[in-house]
Amino acid sequence: MKKTTRSKYRQEFTGDHVFDYKDPVSLTRFVGDGGKITPARISKLSLSQQKRVAAAVKKSRNLALLPNGMPAYDVFNRVETISPAPFEV
């Protein structure tokens, strides 16, 4: 049976493509500059592919293969922690 509607775009990956969490170079394509995962409407992935990409990115972040965020987010406008215990000179 033929589909009556046209697809909005041509998918770059087949439906059974495996997104490997051990390959951070290919996963950086789906992570924005701020460290957020690119939404499916921008990355042109189907719902099931987007779920697999998100799981692979999260797994590679847990294994420290991908950074959690951009470096400026980690150090920008953070208050320096001060110990509540007094010290003597």
C-alpha positions in Angstrom: 0.0 0.0 0.0 1.4 3.3 -1.1 1.6 6.3 1.3 -0.7 9.2 0.1 1.3 12.0 1.8 4.8 13.1 1.0 7.5 13.0 3.5 8.8 16.4 4.7 12.4 15.3 4.3 14.6 12.5 3.3 16.0 10.7 6.3 19.8 10.4 6.4 19.8 7.3 8.5 18.0 4.0 8.0 15.4 2.9 10.5 17.6 0.2 11.9 20.8 2.4 12.2 22.6 1.9 15.5 23.9 5.1 17.2 27.0 3.9 19.1 27.7 5.6 22.4 31.4 4.7 22.1 31.7 7.0 19.1 31.6 10.6 20.5 32.7 12.1 17.1 29.5 11.0 15.4 27.3 11.9 18.5 28.6 15.5 18.6 26.5 16.2 15.5 23.4 15.8 17.7 24.7 18.0 20.5 24.5 21.8 20.3 27.0 24.3 21.4 25.4 24.7 24.9 25.5 20.9 25.4 21.8 20.3 24.7 20.6 17.4 22.6 19.4 18.7 19.2 15.6 18.3 18.8 14.2 15.9 16.2 12.7 18.6 14.0 16.2 20.1 13.5 18.3 16.9 13.4 15.7 15.3 11.0 15.3 12.1 12.9 12.3 10.0 13.5 10.9 9.6 17.0 12.5 6.2 17.6 15.8 7.4 16.2 15.7 10.5 18.4 15.1 8.3 21.5 18.1 6.1 20.5 20.3 9.2 20.0 19.3 10.7 23.3 20.1 7.4 25.1 23.4 7.1 23.4 24.4 10.7 24.2 23.4 10.3 27.9 25.3 7.0 28.1 28.4 8.6 26.6 28.1 11.6 29.0 28.0 9.2 32.0 31.2 7.5 30.7 32.8 10.9 30.2 33.2 10.5 26.5 31.1 13.6 25.8 31.1 16.8 28.0 28.0 17.6 30.0 27.9 21.2 29.0 30.0 24.0 27.6 33.0 25.0 29.7 31.7 28.6 30.2 28.6 27.2 31.9 30.6 25.5 34.5 32.7 28.5 35.6 30.7 31.6 34.6 29.1 33.6 37.5 29.6 31.0 40.1 30.0 32.1 43.7 33.2 30.8 45.3 32.4 28.4 48.0 33.6 29.5 51.4 34.0 27.2 54.3 31.6 28.0 57.2 34.3 27.0 59.8 36.5 29.9 60.9 40.2 29.8 60.4 43.1 31.3 62.2 46.3 32.7 60.8 
